[in-house]
Amino acid sequence: MARDPVIRIFVVEDDPVFQRLVKYVVEMDTDHEVHVFTTGKECLSNLSLKPDIVSLDYSLPDMTGEEVLKRIKAFDPEIGVIILSGQQDIGTAVKLLREGAYDYLIKDAETKERLQNALVNIKKQIGLRREVDTLKAELVEKYDFSKHLIGQSPPMLQVYQLVERAARSNINVSIQGESGTGKEVVAKSIHHNSVRRNGPFIALNMSAIPKELLESELFGYEKGAFTGALARKKGQFELSNGGSLFLDEIADLDITMQAKLLRALQEREFIRVGGESLIPFDTRLIVATHKNLAEEVQKGNFREDLYYRLLGLSIHLPPLRERSNDILLLAKTFLSNFARQHGAKPLELSKEAKTKLLEYPFPGNVRELMAVIELASVMAEGKFIAAEDIQFNSISKTTEFLQQEHTLEEYKDQIIHFYLRKYNENVQVVADKLDIGKSTIYRLLQIKR
């Protein structure tokens, strides 16, 4: 859905005092186009103007804020909705955040500052979305990577930006990410959007090849080079000439082969095993690993000079737990793909199934989600996937708090829930104990939508 360059903001507020306050805050930026309404019906009847942001009073004279929020999100889920309420109700706040509100702010002396912060953060997301829309439009005739890279969360929008930049250049690319995050999909997207798209794309997993065979696999061999070498064989560098070579799990490359790979990359030429002639190559190298290469260098497992040679443009793929807003979008895509492969009508997720998916951390990332959805499609009866059809088979991990591998935000969420239970869900007391603002607690309570 195309957007105008300006940021269009609706202010929906029937209280004259807060209406003036909110209007004053949003009009501080001259790039804002502001429309003021006093009822929910007025706001909804003007959605054709396609607002980017809506500041919504929870207690309107004709409709509840929840009703208006649902209808706004049904019209366009990308509209950022900030709820303003005179009630400090944690249950209502969490419910509204789950239903798509960007933030829930209490009407008090801090409203102005918190509203300003919320507007700044939403506008950052809008800016990223607009840039990605532009990039995708430019690339549509080349390769629609949105069909392969799925997601609209801020972390994925940043990935799209880097993919486009990588595609415009011939620089080496290094992709980091946990297993199952889609590193090869990113590598293919870069290749098919680059000037090398008409050349070959070859993928090789370093951990799947015995170290004794790596050199001949990468550089090929001459007839008679070793027992069984009955004819000359070209290696992957030669076969990918003019295209891209994707080396997955590069951190597992044997230290001896690291030296040979470094020399080939420096000289842009290699010698086949058992050969004497130097063979030049023109291959774009893309590497990936689930390990931290910098740490592997410090441990002595990876050459520092090769590390800097490979680093190039670095792309970090976020784990699925850091882009939970994409879970249902991915699930819907997998359901459609599965149905198309089997000539059936796509199933739909029940409300309970959606909740179950959103509450699971997916240690296996996108790959695990795909497996879960495919199994659920087989297990389901009727046109809906029920909660019991969603089955997780991850290897269990210790539940000791500090032994879990969580992000900082996830640890914050656990800590806040602990304090809320301890102090009977009194947000003000918890905010004082943790020395944070009440709005921060509401934001951290935004359990995966």
N, C-alpha and C positions, 0 to 999 in steps of 0.2 A: 504494500500500500504506500503510494508515493507521499512524501511529506514536503511541505513548503520550507524554504530556508529559515523562516522565523519559527520561534517556539510559541505555539498557540496554547493558552492556558485558560481553563474555565474556573471561575471562583463561584462555588455554590454555597451560599451562606445567607440565612434569613436574619441572623443577629446583626443589627446595624454596626455595633461596635467592632465585632470581629470581622465583619465584611470590610470595613475601612482598613483594619489592620492587615488582613490578608491581601487586599488590593494594593495597599502601600508596598508591601514586601515584594509582590510579583512585578509591580511596575518599576521597581528600582533598576531593572535591566531593560534598556530600551529595545532590545531584540525580542521582548515578549509582546505578544498580541493578546490582550486580556479581555475576556467576556465575563460579565457578572450576572448571576441568576440567583433568585431567592427560593426557588422550588426545584424539586427533583424533576418534575415534568418539563419545566423550561429547559433544564440541562439536557435531558434525553431527546427532546424535540429538536435540539440544535447539534446533535452529534454528527450530522452531515458535514459540519465545518471541520471535522477531523481534528479534535484537540490532541495535543501531545501530552498534556498534564491536566489533571482535574484536582482541585482542592475542594474536598467534599465534606460538608457539615454532616455529622452522623444523625442529628435530630432535626429533620426538616419538617415543615408543617403538613406536607402531603404524603411523604414517603419516608421510609427508614433509609439510612445510609447504606445498609446492606443490600436493600432492593436495588437502589441506584447503582451500586458497585457491580452487582451481577449483570445488570443490563448494559453497563458500559463495557465490561469485559466480554460480553457476548457480541457486542458490536465490533470491538477491536481490542484483543488481549494485550496489545503493546502500549496502550494508553496508561501512563503512570498515575495512579490514584492515591492521593494523600488524604487520609481520614482525619478530621478534626473533631474531637469530642470533649464534652464537659465532664464525662464520666471516666474514672480510672477503673476499668473493668478488664482484668487480665484475660478472662475467658472470651469476652467479645473481641478484644484486640487480637488474640491468637487466631480466632475464627476468621476475622476479616483478612488477616495476613495470609492465611491459608487459601482464601477465596480470591486472592490476587491483588489486594491492596499493597502499595509499595511501603507505606508507613502509617502508623497510628499515633497521632500526636494529641496530647492533653492540652486543653485550653487553660493556660496559666501564664505566669510572668515570663516563661522561657519559650513561649510559642514562636515568637518572631525569629529567634536564633535557630531553633530546631527546624522551622519551615524553610529558612534560607539554606541550611545544610541539605535538607531533603531535595530541594530544587536543584542544587548544584550536582548532587549525585545522580539524579534522574537525567539531567541534561548530558552528563558524561555518557550514559548508556544510549541516549538518543543520538548523540554524535557518532558513537561507534556504529550504531545500526545504520545510520545514513551513509557512513563511509563504506560499510560492507555492501549495502544495496547498490552503491555506485560501482564498486569493484566487481560485484557479481554481474551487473549489467554489461560492463566492459568485457567480461570473460564469457558471456553466454554463448557466443559463437565459437569459442574455443573448446570449452569443456565445463559443463555445469557441475562444479564440484559440490554444490549444495545438495545434490542427490546422493553424494557419497559421504560428505562431512555434514552430519546432521546436528543441529543445535542452534539456539538463539540466546544462550546465556552469555553474559559478559566475557567469561574466559574463552568461549568458542569464537566470539566475535573477534577477539584479539588473534586467535589462531588463523582465522580467515585473512586478516590483514597481513600476517607474516607469510602465508602461503602465496598471496598475490605478489608480495615483494620478492619472494624467492623465485617466483615464476618469471619475473621481469629481468632477472639477472642470471649469470652463469656461475654464481658463487657456490661452493660446497655447502651443504646443509646438514646440520646435525639435529636429530629429533630425539628428545628425551620424554619418557613417560612410562608409567607402569604397564605391565602386561595387560593386553586387552583394551588399550585406549585408542587403537587405530593408527599406529605409526606407519604401517605400509599404505594405508588409505591416503594419509597425508603425502607420503612420498609419490604415490601415483598422481595425486592431484597437482603437485608441483610439476611433475614431468609433463602431464597432458595439457598444462596451461603455458608451457615454456616454448621457446623456439625449437626445442628438440622433440616436440610432440610427435613428429613423423618418424623419429628414430625409435629404436627398441628400448623397452623398459625391462630390465632384468633384476630380479630380487634373489638375494642369497642370504641364508641364515648362517652366521659364523659358528654358532653353537651346535649346528646340526651336521657339520662336516668334520671328520677326524683330522687332527692337525697334520698328519702325514700326507693328506690329500689336498690340503688347502692351496699350496702353491700351484699345483697342476690345475686345480679348479679355477683359480683366479687368472693365471697366466698361460695355461695350456701346456702342451708338451709335444716334442718331436717323436717321430717314429723311432722305436728302439731305445728311448730314453730310460726305460726300465722294463722289467719283465711284464709282459702283457700289453705294452705300448705298441700295438700292431700297425697303427697309422697315426699321422699327425692329428692333434685335436686342438681346436682353438679354445682359449680360456674366456672367462666372462668379461674381462676388460676388452678383449678383441671383439667379442660378439656384441657388446653394448656400444661399440664405436658409433659416434654420432647421436647417441641417446643418453640414457641415464642408467647407472648401476646403483642399486640399493643394497647396502650391506647392513643387515639387521643384526642386533646383538654384537656390535663391534667391540664391546668391552671384553668379549670372550676370545678375541683373536690371540693366538699364540704369540708370545713375545718375540720369537725369532721371525715370524711372518710379519710382525709389526715393522721391523727394520726393512724388509723387502718391499712392503707396501709403501712405506715412507719414501724410499728411493724412487719407486715408480711414479709416485705423485709429484715428487720434486722434478724429475727429469721428463715426465710425461711420455715415458717409454719403458719397455720391459723386455725380458728375454724369456722365451719359452723354456720349460724344463728340458734339459738335454740339447738346447739350441745354442747358437752363437750370435745370431743376428739380433740387433735392437729393433723392436717393433713399436712405432709411435702409436699413440691412441688419443682420441678426442672423446672422452667420456665425462659426463657430469656425475660426481659422486654424491650420494645421499646416504648418510649413516644413521643408525638408530640404536638405542640401548635403553634398558629399564634401570641400569645402574647409573650412579653419579660418576662420570668420567674423571672429573677433577679429583674426587676422592681416590679413584683407582690409580691416578698418577701419583698421589701422595703415598699410597701404599706400595708403590713400585711395581704395580701390575700392568701399567700402561705407560708407554713412552710419552714424555712431555712434548717433544718436538712433533710427534705424530698427532698428539692431542690438539695442538694449535693449528696444524695443517688441516685437520678435519673439521674443526669447530665451525668455521664459516658463519653462516646465519643460523642461529640457534632457535629452535621451536620447542616449547614445553607443552605437552599435551596434558591437560588437567584430568585427574581421575574423576570418575562419574560422581563420586560423593561431593566434589567441589562444583558440580554443574547439575545439581539435582533438578533444576527447572527443566532440564532437557529429557528427563527420564520418560515422562509420558509421551513426549514427541517421538523419541526413539522407539518406544514400545509400539506406538501406532504405526510407525513406518515398518517395523518388523512384522507386525500383524498383516499389513497390506502385502508385503513381499511374500510372506508364507502362503497367504491365500492365493496370490497370483501364481506361485509355483505349483500349487495343487489344484488350480482351477476352481477355487471356491470363493464364496463371499467373505470379506474380512469380518472377523469377530470383533466385538467391542468389549472393553474392560468395564466391569461393574465398579461401582463406587468403592466397594470394599477391596476389590483387587487393586485399584489405583492407590488406595491408602497403604496397602501392604507393600506395594512397590516403592512408594515414596519413603517409607520408614526403614527400608533396608539399605545398608551401606555399599553393597555391590563391590566386594574386594576384587572380583574378577572383571570389573568395569564393563564396558560396552559388550565385550565378548560374552560375559556371563549373562547380561540382560538379554541378549539375543537367544541364548540357549534356554533361558527361563521362559521367554515368550513362545518359542517354538514348542516346548514341552506343554505349556499351558494350552496352546492351540489344539494339541492332540487330545489333552485330557478334558477339555471343555465339552459340555453338552448344551445344545441350544446355541443361540447367537451371542450370548454373553460369557465372558471368562469370569468365573467366581474366584473369591479369595482362596478357596481350597485348591484351585487349579494352579495357583502360583506356588511353586515348590523351589526352595533354595537348597543347594547341595554343597555349599562352600565348606572348605576344611575349617573346623572350629578353631578359634584362637583364644588365648587366655583372656579373661575378662578383668584382670588386675588393671586398675586405672592407669597407672604410669607405664604399663607394659603394652598398652594398646598403641598402635600407630595411627594417631589421629592428627588432623590439622589443628592449628591453634584455635580457630573458630569453633571446631567441634568440642575441644576441651572447655572453652568458655561456656558453650551451651550446657555441658554437663555440670559445670560448677554452678551456674545460675539456677538450673533446675534443683540442684541439691539445696541451695540456700532458700529457694522458694518453698520447698517442702518443709524445711526446718522452721521457717518463720511464717507459716500458714499463708503463703502466697501474697504477703504484704510487699508490694513492689517498692514502696518508699523505703521500708526498712532494709530490703535487700540492696537497693541502690546506695544507701548510706553505708552499709557494711562493706560493699565492694568498691565504693568510691567511684561510681559511674552514674550516668544520667538515667532517668527512668525510660526515656525513649530508646536508649541502647538496649535495655532489657527487652522491650517490646520487639526490637529488631532481631535480637538473638533468639527470641522465642518463635521466630518465623520458621517453624518446622516445614520441611520440604513441601512446596505447594503441589 
